[in-house]
Amino acid sequence: FTVILPNCGADEVAASATRVWAGICDNSHDVSLTASAGYATYPDNATTRRGLIGAADEALYRAKSAGRNQVMGSTHLQPRTALGLVGQQATQP
């Protein structure tokens, strides 16, 4: 599933993803559950909807290959200068 958190920075998104993950993996259930999650933020990791979903998906698969049952953020960073994004028009996702 996808969770969209408007106007949240990477720290807020990481904290929210960790809370969701912890709720799923809570040991008080009758059945043991695990979850892997990946997240990405606009415009740090992507500047388009498709790019943002792709960056989060990449982070999800890194979490799975690193042993599963964890949360990871995207490592893809958009190039920037002091004036903003390099070579791209920043648009809302």
C-alpha positions as CSV (number, residue, x, y, z in Angstrom):
1,F,0.0,0.0,0.0
2,T,1.0,3.6,-0.4
3,V,0.9,6.4,2.2
4,I,1.1,10.0,1.0
5,L,2.2,12.6,3.6
6,P,1.9,16.1,2.1
7,N,4.3,18.7,3.3
8,C,6.5,16.3,5.3
9,G,10.3,16.2,5.2
10,A,12.4,13.0,5.2
11,D,12.6,12.9,9.0
12,E,8.8,13.1,9.4
13,V,8.3,10.5,6.7
14,A,10.9,8.2,8.3
15,A,9.2,8.5,11.7
16,S,5.7,7.8,10.2
17,A,7.0,4.8,8.2
18,T,8.6,3.4,11.3
19,R,5.4,3.9,13.4
20,V,3.3,2.0,10.7
21,W,6.0,-0.7,10.5
22,A,6.0,-1.1,14.3
23,G,2.2,-1.4,14.4
24,I,2.3,-4.1,11.8
25,C,5.1,-6.0,13.6
26,D,3.6,-5.6,17.1
27,N,4.0,-9.0,18.8
28,S,0.6,-8.8,20.5
29,H,-1.1,-10.4,17.5
30,D,-2.0,-14.1,17.4
31,V,0.0,-14.4,14.2
32,S,3.6,-13.2,13.8
33,L,3.8,-10.5,11.1
34,T,6.8,-8.8,9.5
35,A,6.9,-5.9,7.0
36,S,9.4,-4.2,4.8
37,A,8.9,-0.6,3.8
38,G,10.6,1.9,1.6
39,Y,10.0,5.7,1.4
40,A,11.0,8.6,-0.7
41,T,10.4,12.4,-0.5
42,Y,9.7,15.2,-3.0
43,P,11.8,16.9,-4.3
44,D,14.8,15.2,-2.5
45,N,14.5,11.8,-4.1
46,A,12.3,12.6,-7.2
47,T,10.4,15.5,-8.9
48,T,7.7,13.5,-10.6
49,R,5.0,11.1,-9.4
50,R,6.4,8.2,-11.3
51,G,9.9,9.0,-10.1
52,L,8.8,9.3,-6.5
53,I,7.0,5.9,-6.6
54,G,10.1,4.4,-8.3
55,A,12.4,5.8,-5.6
56,A,10.2,4.4,-2.8
57,D,10.0,1.1,-4.6
58,E,13.8,0.9,-4.9
59,A,14.1,1.6,-1.2
60,L,11.5,-1.2,-0.5
61,Y,13.5,-3.7,-2.5
62,R,16.7,-2.7,-0.7
63,A,15.0,-3.3,2.6
64,K,13.9,-6.7,1.4
65,S,17.4,-7.7,0.1
66,A,19.0,-6.4,3.3
67,G,17.2,-9.0,5.4
68,R,13.5,-7.9,5.3
69,N,11.4,-6.6,8.2
70,Q,12.8,-3.1,8.2
71,V,12.2,0.4,6.9
72,M,14.6,2.1,4.4
73,G,14.7,5.5,2.7
74,S,15.6,6.1,-0.9
75,T,19.2,6.8,-1.6
76,H,18.5,8.5,-4.9
77,L,19.2,12.2,-4.5
78,Q,18.2,14.9,-7.0
79,P,21.1,17.2,-8.0
80,R,20.8,20.6,-6.5
81,T,22.5,24.0,-6.5
82,A,22.0,26.9,-4.1
83,L,19.2,28.0,-6.4
84,G,17.3,24.7,-6.6
85,L,17.2,21.6,-8.7
86,V,19.8,21.3,-11.5
87,G,18.5,20.8,-15.1
88,Q,14.9,20.2,-14.2
89,Q,11.8,22.3,-13.6
90,A,10.5,21.5,-10.1
91,T,6.9,20.5,-10.4
92,Q,4.5,19.2,-7.8
93,P,4.1,15.3,-7.8
